[in-house]
């Protein structure tokens, strides 16, 4: 009976997540106001992948301008598994939790509310919609802080300027907040065993003998290894910073990335301490040159789309065993660029 009940719960939750996802896509489409637009979160992808995504949106709406050899191939909607959707909404919940804490700390000037569908939303300086019709791009940044001042003990709302829209003391500044949740699961890999020449994952449920050669290694999780923001996150945040200045007129002091580990082992901590919180705060300066490069990249993608052609490859595969990570693991269009890569 308990197994049947568990399956019913899983089915109900899985169906609800699919409904939430579909409603979210419909809201995003409504924000685009009939236009085909890129998402700010995608600007770190290669130019070819961005063009494929635009052509796919056009193909699904039977618009002109899609290369005929791609039109039928691209008529598919992204399909996410229930597990992937669960992770997306788990990450959203973590983001809401951190935004609430930042509000309580006085870092974010915002208020939560429930929309007509009883979903949590924000008024004020959290989940700020940023849309640029010229670049045809849309997104929501996690937040913009009140003016903060750096002190030996950390960063705090500036006592003189925290109620202002900008620094008047000349010492403090406002920061873009980007919240990312990542795994910290250690990986167990094996090599020089049987036909495994390189480090590979140990298949689930596999028992490896301790004799007869081979190496087993446990490697630190993604969060533990993290020492600087991931490149695609930097691109996304710098694009937000560009749009914040262009549309809101705010000169940001920097970008504060808050990386949250979803699954750090509590045994990693030697002693109990208030500092045992699985958060890494990484500060990145505003980079106008990188912003110009990203804007140029977006314009070049749209130029290719308007001419009905694909941009050149950013990543190359010669057909050998070594495959570009961005293509093999991250791109749903990889087989269109390099048939047989997956």
N, C-alpha and C positions, 0 to 999 in steps of 0.2 A: 504493500500500500504506500509506504513511504517513497519508494522509487517512482511510482506512478505520480504521486503528488509533486515530487521534485521535477519530473518531466513537464508536468502541467505548468509549474511556475516558470521553468526555463522557456517554454513555448510562449507564455503570456508576456514575459519580459522581452524576449526576442522580437515578438510582433510589435510591441509598444516602441521599442527602439527603432524599428523600421519606419513606423508611422512618424516618430519624431524627426527622423532624418529626412523623410519626404517633405514634411511641413517646413523644415529648415531650408531645404532646397527651393521650395516655392517662395519663401520669404526673400531669399537671396535674389531670385529671379525678379521679384517685384521691385526690389531696390535698384535693379539694373534698368528699369523703366524701358523695357523693350530693346535695350542695347546688348550686344555681346561684349562682355567685359572680362578682364583678367582679375584674379584674386591677388591681393598684396602678398598673401602667404606663399604664393607660387613663384615669386620673382627670383628666388635662388635656383630654380630649375634651369636646365639648359634651354637655349633659344628654340631649338627644334621641338622640344616637348611643349613649350608654351604655344608655339604655332599649331601643333597637333591639337592641343586643347581648344584653341579658338575654332579651328576647322571642325572639330567634333561638335561644338555648340552650334555652329552654322549648319552642319549636316543634319543634326537632330531637328532643326527648325526648317529644313528644306530651303535654306537661303542660297542665293547665287554666290559664286566665287570660290566654292570648294573644288579643288582639283578632282576631275572626274574619276581618276584612278583610285581616289581615296574616299569618295562620297559614301559608298555602301559599306566599306570597311570601317569607317568611323561612326557609323550609326549605332553606337552602343552607349549606354549610360553606365557610369562607374558602379560596380556592384561591390558592396562591402558586406563582409560576413557579420553575423551577430556578435562575434567576439571582437571584431574591429570596431563596431559601433559602440559596444560596451566600453572599450578603452577610450574612445573619443569622448563619450559623456562622462566617464570617470575623470579624464583630464580637464573637461569643462568644469566639473564640480570642484576639483582642486584649485582651478583658477579662481572661481567664485570665492572659495574659502580664503585664498591669499588676498584677494581684493578687499574682502570684508575686514581682514586683519589690518591691512594698510589703511583702510578708512578709520578703524578704531584707533590706530596709532597717530592719526592726523596727517598721514602722508597723502592720502587721496581725498579730494573734496567731492563726495558723491553720496547717493542714497539708493538703496535697493528698493525695487517694487515688483509686483507680480503683474504680468501683462494679461490680456484677455483670455489667454490659454493657461493662465496660472503658472507661467514659466518665469523664473527669476531674471530680471533685467536691471539695468543701472541708469540712473539719471546723473548728469554731472561729468566728472573727469575720469570715468571708467567705461570701458567698452565704447570708445568714441568712434562713431562712423566717419570714415574718410573716403571720399569718392572724388575722382578726378576724371571729368568727361573728356578732357584733351588726351590724356594717356589711356583712357578707357580702362580704369583700374578701380577696384573697390576693396575695402577691408575695414576691420575694427581693431584698433590698438587696445591693449589691455588697460592702459591708464597713463595719465600725465600727472606727476606729483605737484603738490604745492611747492613754493620755493624752499629748497632744503639747503642747510648749511653743514659743511664738514667740520667735525671736531675730533679731538684725539679719541673720544669715546665712541665715535661713529657719526652717523648722519642724522640730523634732526630738522623738523620744520623751523624755519628762520623766525625768531620771535618778532622781528620787525616787519617781515614781508609775507608771512604765511597766508594772510587774508588777501593779498594782492594777486593780480594776474601775472606779474613779472617781478623781478628783483629790483628794489629801489635802493638797497644798501650797497650794491655792487659786489657783494661777496657770495651771496647764495645763488641758486639757480634751480630751474625746473628740469625734471628728468622724465624721459619716456620709460615706462615700465613694460617689460615683456616677461611673461610668466610661462615657463616650459616645464612640463613634467616628463621625466625620463626614467628608464629602468636602471636598477643597479644590480640586477641578477648577475652573479659570477658565471662565467662560461666554462664548462668542462670540455676540453678538446683532446683529441688523440691523433698521433701520427706514427709513422713507421710501424704500422700494425696491419698485417694482411696486405690488402691492396691500397691502403691509405698512406699516401706519400707525404701529403701536407697536413697541417693542422686542420681537422674537421670536427664538427660536433659529434659527440657520442650519441647515437640514435637512442631515443627513449626506450627504456626497457631492455637495453642491451647490457649484458654482463661481459666485461673484458677480463681475460686471465691476467694474473700478475706476473706470469712467467712467459717465456717464449718471445721476448722482444717487445718493442713498442714503447711509446711514451704517453703518459697521461698528464695533462697540465690543467690547472684551474687558473683562469685569467680574470682580472678584476672587472666589475661591471662598468657600464657606460658612465654612470654618475661619478664613481670613484676616480675614473681616468680623466674626467673633465677638468681642464685647466683654463680653457677659453671658450667663448660662445661658438657654437657650430656655424660654419660659413653660411648655410642657408638661413639661419636665424638672424645673422648679422645683416644679410641682404634685405630680409623682410623688415627688420627694425629701422635700418637706414632709409628705406623707402617710406616708412611711416613718418620718420623725422622730417623727410623732405615734404611730405604732404601736410604735416602739422605746421611747418613754417609757411608753406604756400597758401593754405586755406584758413588757418587759425591765427597766423601771424605770431606764433610763439617761437622764440629762439631758445632751443633746448640746450642745457649745459652738457648733457650726455645721455647715454642709454644704460639703464640698469636691468640686466638679465637676472631673473630669479629662477634657478633650476631646482626643481623639487624631485627628490627620489621617491618613486612610488613604492619601492619594495626593498629598502635597505634593511639588512639583518641587524636587529638590535644588539646582537652579540659583537658587532663591530666596535662598539664603544667599550672602553676599558672600565670607566667609572661613570656613575650617574652624574649628570651636569646639566645646567640650563642650556648649555651650548649643543646638546645632543639633539639637534633638529636637522633633518636631512635636507638642508637648503644650501645652495651655493649662490652667492651674490657676485656677479661679474660686471664690472663697470667698463663701458666702452665709450670712447669719445665720438662726437659727431664727426662724420667724415664726408665733407662736401664733394670731394673728388669721387669717392665711391658712389655717392648719390647720383652724380652726373653720369657715371658709367652705367648705372642701373637704368636711369631714364633713357639713355641712348640705346641700351639693349631693348627696352620695351618698344621704343619707337622703331627700331630695326625689325622687330617681330611683326608689328602692325604693317610696316612697309611691305614685308614679304607676303603677308596675308592679303593685302590689297592687290598685290600682283599675282596672287594665286600660286605662289611657289613656297617651298620649304626653305628655311635658313640652312646654312652649312652645318655639318655635325660639330658639336662641341666635344664629343667623346668618340674615340675610334676603336674599332674592333677588327682585327685582321683574320678572324675566323679561328684563332687558336684557343688554347685552354684558358688562358688568362682573359677574363672579361671585365670591362669597366664596371665598377661597383654601381655607379649612377644608372647605368643601363639595365644591368642584370637584376639588381635588387629593388630599384626604386621607380622604374618607368613602365607604365602600362602600354606604352607605344613602342617598346624596344624591338619587337619583332617586325615592326614596319620599317624601322631604320636598318636593322640587321636581322634578316630572316634566319631563324634557327638559333638565335643567341639564348633563348630561354627554352 
